[in-house]
Amino acid sequence: LWNSRFLATFGMKITLFYCFHMKKRFSLSVFVWAMMLFCQHAFAQELIDGTYHIKSVEDLKAFATKVNNGENTANAILACDLDLNNIPHTPIGTNDSPYMGHFDGGTHSISNIFIYNTSQPQQGFFGTIGGGCVIENLVIESGRIQGDKACAGLVGACRGNAGSFIKIVNCGNNAR
């Protein structure tokens, strides 16, 4: 009932009420702090026991951004089926930051994935994965992926390291 998003929103309303309705002076730093607190909680991805729980297309986009910006060993679980509605998808993992975490699809599916980037290789739901990566229980139900080379529905390219394995278990692809 009293989750962090509610408390951040409630705190923001109290701050604004105090600032504007009580006709008191307030410092800009208090206002900025309240806004930062609100945004941090309102738009944060849920992290439970070190695993991101992806519950929306926005969560998926945020996860891809984290991985592609260097947090490439992050773990995630897909909490529901997602329909990407043919909105362009940014592959999870790049050549510079291959995905090396554990992604559990939770037996859910991704439908209507759309990637059209003919100038870039390694296109797929996962662009590039690296040693230690585990992808399981995920189906790419439908969609279209088009790129320069090394393109597929689930994984565009694999980069393994000596002594570390890549595991893809119980997954499927119906995208073209």
Helices and strands as residue ranges (DSSP letters): H 4-21, H 28-42, E 46-48, E 51-54, H 57-68, E 75-78, E 82-83, E 102-111, E 113-117, E 126-130, E 134-140, E 143-147, E 155-159, E 167-173
